[in-house]
Amino acid sequence: RQADRPNQIWQADHTELDLLVLDADGSPARPWLTVVLDDCSRAVAGYTLFLGAPSTLNLSLALRQAIWRKTDPDWAVPGLPDVLYADHGSDSTSDHLAAVTADLHIELMHSAVARPQGRGKIERFFGSITTELLPQLPGQLVHGHPVSPARLTLTEADAALGRWITGTYHQRIYSETGQAPQQAWLADGWLPRTPDSLEQLDLLLVQVAKARVVHRDGIRFQGLRYLDPTLAAYVGEPKQNALSGGPPGDRVRVHPHEPCDLGRVVDPPADLVLVMVAIVGAMPKGGMTVSRVTAPFHAEPGEA
């Protein structure tokens, strides 16, 4: 399946870089890179560089950067894709990602196991990083051995990767398209489909659904307690507090009643819309906003 316009198909994949960076303790460690690539233009929509194994959260952070407007004016690749094409890793086959893509009206497709057709573009991008960027950085690995000692922190390596993407990769003309990736994505000017707000996007992407119990004092969510008489029938029964996913009635869906306010959340099981109010005593001084909950995830990769 080939995309014929920007944001029609995005590819997502990850690779372990042939590079050593310094972790928080100053020890050398090999980072992983998750990338979201626009199939039509070859432009990088988003990425995240991290230590540790790939996970749904790291993929979600790459998608967050891909979907929302970048702070760098030279990196204009935002919006929602029609299709997200990923492999069969546990991060991309998780219930959380399936729920998120459903809520954002994105069709989630997976490559056949051991038959990754259509993933050549993102593999070539990883190859370009290995042959062009990494030789410029201290700590490069060749056949598993460091060419030079690791000197960069993860943040510094992230910033170097971001500069290479926007300054080199996005500006280079490709023979297949006859255009540079950034130019090809902009095309003749068009408006991408976007989510309603960044804060709602954050809660969708970083909040993983998990089973909870309805207590006599209500539902606990993001460190707060929410109470409504309707919940009395469910006291002691397992319920599913979720920010996304599932058909109506299959799970409880909890959203902020207003984008910037967790004072009330909405729980619409089936056709019922239930507004639960946070118990005042549990609310921190100044109120609880969505941005307080998602603040650790707001730093954009590549920012020094």
C-alpha positions in Angstrom: 0.0 0.0 0.0 1.5 3.3 -1.2 0.6 6.7 0.1 -0.1 9.4 -2.5 -0.5 12.3 -0.2 1.0 13.5 3.1 -0.5 12.1 6.3 -2.3 9.4 4.5 0.0 6.7 5.9 2.6 7.0 8.8 5.1 4.3 9.6 6.3 3.7 13.1 9.3 1.6 14.1 12.3 1.5 16.5 15.9 0.6 16.4 18.8 0.4 18.8 21.4 2.9 17.7 25.1 2.0 17.1 26.0 4.7 19.7 26.9 5.0 23.3 25.6 7.9 25.4 26.1 8.7 29.1 23.2 7.7 31.4 22.2 9.5 34.5 25.0 7.9 36.5 27.6 8.7 33.8 27.9 5.2 32.6 27.8 4.4 28.8 24.5 3.0 27.5 23.1 2.3 24.1 19.9 4.3 23.3 16.9 3.2 21.3 15.1 5.4 18.8 11.4 5.3 17.9 10.5 7.1 14.7 7.2 8.1 13.0 7.7 8.6 9.3 5.3 10.1 6.7 5.1 7.5 3.9 4.4 9.9 1.1 7.0 12.7 1.7 9.6 10.6 3.7 9.4 13.4 6.3 10.0 12.6 10.0 6.8 13.4 11.8 8.1 12.6 15.3 10.6 10.6 17.2 11.8 9.8 20.7 15.3 8.8 21.9 15.4 6.8 25.1 17.3 4.3 27.3 15.7 1.0 28.1 13.5 -1.3 26.0 10.8 0.0 23.6 7.5 0.4 25.2 4.0 1.7 24.5 4.8 4.9 26.4 7.9 5.7 24.2 5.8 5.1 21.1 3.1 7.3 22.5 5.7 10.1 23.1 6.9 9.8 19.5 3.3 10.0 18.3 2.6 13.1 20.6 5.5 14.9 18.9 4.4 13.7 15.5 0.8 14.9 15.8 1.1 18.3 17.5 2.7 21.4 16.2 6.5 21.6 16.7 8.2 24.5 18.5 10.8 24.5 15.7 9.5 26.6 12.8 11.7 24.6 10.4 9.9 21.4 11.3 6.4 21.7 9.9 5.0 18.2 9.9 2.0 18.0 12.3 -1.5 16.5 12.1 -3.3 13.1 12.4 -2.6 10.4 9.8 -5.3 8.3 8.2 -3.3 5.1 8.8 -0.6 4.2 11.2 1.5 1.2 10.0 3.6 -0.6 12.6 5.2 -3.9 13.3 4.1 -6.7 15.6 6.0 -5.6 18.7 4.3 -5.5 22.0 4.3 -1.7 22.1 2.4 -1.4 18.7 0.0 -4.3 19.4 -1.0 -3.1 22.8 -4.7 -2.5 23.8 -3.6 1.1 24.7 -2.4 1.9 21.2 -5.5 0.3 19.6 -7.7 2.4 21.9 -5.8 5.7 21.2 -5.9 5.2 17.4 -9.6 4.4 17.5 -10.3 7.6 19.5 -8.2 9.7 17.1 -9.9 8.0 14.0 -6.6 6.5 12.8 -6.6 3.1 11.2 -4.0 0.9 12.9 -2.3 -1.6 10.5 0.4 -4.1 11.3 2.9 -5.7 9.0 2.8 -9.5 8.6 5.0 -11.3 11.1 8.5 -11.9 9.5 7.3 -10.2 6.3 7.8 -6.4 6.8 6.8 -5.3 3.3 6.4 -1.6 2.9 8.9 -0.7 5.7 11.8 -0.1 3.4 11.5 3.7 3.7 11.9 3.8 7.5 14.7 1.2 7.3 16.5 3.4 4.8 16.1 6.3 7.2 17.7 4.3 10.0 20.5 3.5 7.6 21.0 7.1 6.9 21.4 7.8 10.6 24.0 5.0 10.9 26.1 6.1 7.9 25.7 9.9 8.1 25.0 11.1 11.6 26.6 8.7 14.0 30.1 8.9 12.5 30.0 12.6 13.5 29.2 11.8 17.2 31.5 10.6 20.0 30.6 7.1 21.1 29.8 5.6 17.7 29.8 1.8 17.7 31.3 -0.1 14.7 30.7 -3.9 14.8 29.9 -3.5 18.5 33.0 -1.7 19.5 33.3 2.1 20.3 35.3 4.2 17.8 35.6 6.9 20.5 34.6 7.2 24.2 31.0 8.2 24.9 30.8 11.9 25.9 27.2 12.9 25.0 24.3 12.7 27.4 21.0 11.4 26.1 19.7 15.0 25.9 22.7 16.1 23.8 22.4 13.1 21.4 18.7 13.9 21.1 19.5 17.5 20.2 22.1 16.4 17.6 19.5 14.1 16.0 16.9 16.8 15.9 19.3 19.2 14.2 20.3 16.5 11.6 16.7 15.7 10.8 15.6 19.3 10.2 18.9 20.7 8.8 20.1 17.8 6.6 17.6 15.0 6.1 14.5 17.2 5.6 16.3 19.4 3.1 17.8 16.7 0.9 16.1 16.1 -2.5 15.1 12.4 -3.0 15.1 10.9 -6.5 11.9 9.0 -5.8 9.9 12.2 -5.2 12.1 14.8 -6.8 11.6 16.9 -3.6 13.1 17.3 -0.2 10.9 15.6 2.5 9.9 18.9 4.2 9.0 20.5 0.8 7.1 17.3 -0.2 5.1 17.3 3.0 4.1 21.0 2.6 3.1 20.3 -1.1 0.9 23.0 -2.5 -0.4 24.0 1.0 -3.1 22.1 2.9 -4.5 21.8 6.4 -3.9 18.5 8.2 -6.5 17.0 10.5 -5.6 17.8 14.1 -6.9 16.9 17.6 -9.0 19.4 19.6 -6.3 20.3 22.2 -2.8 19.3 23.2 -3.9 18.5 26.8 -6.6 16.1 25.6 -4.0 14.5 23.3 -1.6 14.1 26.2 -4.1 12.4 28.4 -5.1 10.0 25.5 -1.5 9.1 24.8 0.1 8.7 28.2 -2.7 7.3 30.3 -2.8 3.5 30.0 -6.2 1.9 30.8 -6.2 -0.4 33.8 -8.8 -2.1 36.0 -9.9 -0.3 39.1 -12.5 -0.9 41.9 -15.3 1.5 42.6 -15.0 2.2 46.4 -17.7 3.6 48.7 -16.0 7.0 48.3 -16.0 6.8 44.5 -13.5 6.3 41.7 -9.9 7.3 42.1 -8.3 8.9 39.0 -5.0 10.9 38.8 -4.7 11.0 42.6 -8.2 12.5 43.0 -11.5 10.9 44.1 -14.7 11.4 42.1 -18.1 10.6 43.4 -21.6 10.3 42.0 -24.7 8.4 43.3 -24.9 6.4 40.1 -21.6 4.6 41.1 -23.3 3.0 44.2 -24.4 0.1 42.1 -20.8 -0.8 41.2 -19.2 -0.6 44.7 -16.8 -3.5 45.0 -17.0 -4.5 41.4 -14.0 -4.2 39.0 -14.3 -1.4 36.6 -12.2 0.0 33.9 -11.1 3.6 34.2 -9.9 4.6 30.7 -9.1 7.6 28.7 -9.9 5.7 25.5 -11.0 2.5 23.8 -13.7 -0.1 23.7 -17.3 -0.1 22.5 -19.9 1.7 24.6 -20.6 -0.1 27.8 -17.4 -2.2 27.5 -15.4 0.0 29.8 -15.7 3.2 31.6 -14.2 6.2 29.7 -12.9 9.0 31.9 -12.2 12.4 30.3 -11.7 15.8 31.8 -15.1 17.6 31.6 -13.2 20.7 30.3 -9.8 20.4 28.5 -7.9 22.2 31.3 -9.8 21.1 34.4 -9.8 17.9 36.3 -12.3 19.2 38.8 -14.9 17.2 37.0 -14.5 14.2 34.7 -17.0 12.6 32.3 -17.8 8.9 32.5 -20.1 7.9 29.6 -20.9 4.1 29.8 -23.3 3.1 27.1 -25.7 6.1 26.4 -25.3 7.6 29.9 -23.2 10.7 30.3 -22.2 11.0 33.9 -20.3 14.0 35.2 -18.4 13.2 38.4 -17.2 16.0 40.6 -13.8 15.8 42.4 -14.1 15.7 46.2 -12.9 19.2 47.3 -10.7 18.0 50.1 -8.6 15.9 47.7 -8.0 18.8 45.3 -4.5 20.4 45.6 -4.2 24.1 46.2 -4.8 26.0 42.9 -6.7 23.1 41.4 -5.6 20.1 39.3 -5.2 20.8 35.6 -4.4 18.4 32.8 -1.1 20.1 32.3 -0.1 19.3 35.9 -0.7 15.6 35.2 1.1 15.5 31.9 3.9 18.0 32.7 6.7 15.3 32.6 5.7 14.5 29.0 5.7 18.1 27.6 9.4 18.4 26.8 9.8 18.0 23.1 12.6 15.6 22.0 15.5 17.5 20.4 15.1 20.5 22.7 18.4 21.2 24.4 
